[in-house]
């Protein structure tokens, strides 16, 4: 037995944590109580010993899935030879617009599963196999009236079933069968820690479902985007919301660890933390479609995190913790044999100078047009970021792709230092922050000169990965996106052409093809493909931009979810999933297409997507 394809998994969550649910009703990944907590179900990373929580048909079935009413509530319709039943899976949603929430809301550390018989009679198998702490702590299972309890160390899980079902406990698993006729309903509810929701009953569970749908409805009502690909944009915004962390305001890059960047590969990383770059980009995407409150919470979190003379890391734990030691879980076989399985992330200690620009750009978008005064703590952080960019931009770093080779002078890092200083100058001109603007201006202009003189390789006809280099890198596609160069600039047009020729395969873009100090291969990066869409749109090549957008999104799951990467040969999703980077880029690309359509009157997207060679 091996795990399903990554695209077979649906995401449910509630801004405290998340779970992945397979098409056959198995929760194969869930960390409780928070995203970066140890996994209690991790069959995703070991099909043999990893735990799961399955509620699915006992007989062969067909499956259709959807999210209810623009929410994160998953409805899966199973059709067997004997009947049809629907399983509704969700995590209780808090107030999705609240300014802050405590980290220990036990009502939210639950998974609720409601079964409805629609036609005939359907038998559903229940398998409850908790494997605490990534299968490093054995579970003690104890049947109880109406369910069972699982304990390991200080952790506990409570399982409740209504109506009661006969359960068998064998070899660390709890098994049962639900027989659901048409018109009948049943509940299977799991809670972490205290009995929480599992200790209540169907009336409370029904109320929780209604409240959760209402919360998502109120959140979705803020979405003001009505342009092309509005459904995909709304779904992507919902993914980004699910990746926000309610108790504080940080944002997780992805809810998983160690999903490989190539089939059976070794580039397997833990993304369950807050990268400042990723968070800033996700905020920009949310802001662009009407969700300003997310920026309020994130910048408040960042302000609390920083202290004078304290180095800003590139990433943090969701609670602001700085220690993310990287370790290998040797006992886990990995997703479809892709090892090693890692927890923690050693890149936390890298130097990545681009973070200053991403944060200041997001802050500029957030503060632009707002009448409220900037909080002094935030103003100090923004000034510090500008000073760091001015002071450090001449240094080498590991770059946006977190190279594990020697530091280098990455063009994209210099670019984002230029952005940092440019946005700081704009904020200062608007009276939002104070600082040595003459110094910032001198350094901004110096960065620009270096980029023009050393970043562009005339013989190659493109901006390159590093200053004075020969290798291409898709990250330079950000130049017109951040306003450093017009999209129509001859050097930028040549760069787009060169990247399309050498980094593109079957309509998808690799981030680079040069050595990065790591073993193994990887797929095409979805964000890079979307950057190309933005560049095409900015150049007025609307039909090409639309065709490429639709080609990229054709690889999404049936629910519209995308991972970090795509294997261009098989079309398989690769890497951690769903990925915030990818979904923010989808939003930005759709908006760019909408703006380009407005500029090019009468130009519409093609109905058919061309076949890519």
Protein Blocks (a to p, Z undefined) as FASTA:
>chain_A
ZZddfklpccddehlaccdddfkopafbdcdfbfklccfbfklmomklpccdddddfbdc
ddddddeehiabdcdddddfkbccddddddddddfkbfbdcfklfklmccddddddfbhc
adddddddddehhhiaccdddddehiacddehjbccddddddddddddeehiacdddddd
ehiacdddddehifklmlmcfklmmmmmmmmmmmmmmmmmmpmcfbehklmmmmmmmmmm
mmpcfbnopacfbfcehiafbehiabdcdfkbccfklmmmmmmmmmmnopamlmmmmmmm
mmmmpcghiacdfbdcfkopablcdcddfkbgbjehiacddedjfklmpccfklmmmmmm
mmmmmmgopabdcdfklmmmmmmmmmmmmmmmmpccebjnopabdcdddfklmmmmmmmm
mmmmmmmmnopagcdfklmmmmmmmmmmmmmmmmpcfknopacfbehiabdcfklmmmmm
nopacfklmklmmmmmmmmmmmggghiacfbfcdehigcdddddfklmmmmmmmmmmnop
amlmmmmmmmmmmmpcfkopacfbdcfknopaedjdddfklmmmmmmmmmmmmmmmmmmg
hiacdfbdcddZZ
